[in-house]
Amino acid sequence: MKTICAEAFAEVVGMSPQAARKAFRRASEGHAWRGEVLPVVAVPGQKGGNGGTVWALDLDRCSPTLRAKLDAAGGR
């Protein structure tokens, strides 16, 4: 499984790392980001702020549209 962290995703799509972490957290709750489903997975062995979960984007499960955006911006 290929994943990217919120910080790398933020750099590729042009948003702040904080906004990307929020998008990943909301995606874990079933919310879309800009009309895209973000297939996020919990990163084992890591904890976020206040004991929260650290999320990463599962590139293998991304839609072809989102993968194309990430590829075009050099995300892979």
C-alpha positions in Angstrom: 0.0 0.0 0.0 1.4 3.4 -1.0 0.4 6.3 1.2 1.3 9.9 1.6 1.1 12.0 4.7 -1.1 15.1 5.2 1.9 17.4 4.9 3.0 15.9 1.5 -0.7 16.1 0.3 -0.9 19.7 1.4 2.2 20.6 -0.6 0.9 18.9 -3.7 -2.6 20.5 -3.6 -1.5 23.9 -2.3 -3.1 24.0 1.1 -1.7 24.3 4.6 -0.7 21.2 6.5 -3.3 22.0 9.2 -6.1 22.1 6.5 -4.9 18.8 5.1 -4.9 17.1 8.5 -8.4 18.4 9.0 -9.5 17.1 5.6 -8.0 13.7 6.4 -9.7 13.6 9.8 -13.1 14.5 8.2 -12.5 11.9 5.4 -12.1 9.3 8.1 -15.6 10.3 9.3 -17.0 9.9 5.8 -16.9 13.5 4.5 -15.7 14.3 1.0 -13.0 16.8 0.2 -13.7 19.1 -2.8 -16.1 16.4 -4.1 -13.5 13.7 -3.8 -13.5 10.7 -1.4 -10.2 10.6 0.3 -9.4 7.0 1.2 -7.4 7.5 4.4 -5.9 5.0 6.7 -4.6 5.3 10.3 -0.8 5.3 10.5 0.1 2.6 13.1 2.5 3.5 15.9 1.9 7.3 15.6 -0.3 9.6 17.6 -1.4 13.1 16.7 -2.1 16.1 18.9 -4.0 15.3 22.1 -3.5 11.6 21.6 -5.4 11.6 18.2 -4.9 9.5 15.2 -2.4 10.2 12.4 -4.0 9.7 9.0 -2.4 9.1 5.6 -3.9 8.9 2.1 -4.0 5.5 0.5 -2.9 6.2 -3.1 -3.9 2.7 -4.3 -7.5 3.4 -3.4 -7.8 7.0 -4.7 -10.1 7.7 -7.6 -8.5 8.0 -11.1 -9.3 11.7 -11.1 -7.6 12.3 -7.8 -4.6 10.2 -8.8 -4.3 12.2 -12.0 -4.3 15.4 -10.0 -1.6 14.1 -7.7 0.5 12.7 -10.6 0.3 16.0 -12.5 1.5 17.9 -9.4 4.3 15.4 -8.8 2.7 13.7 -5.8 4.0 10.2 -6.6 
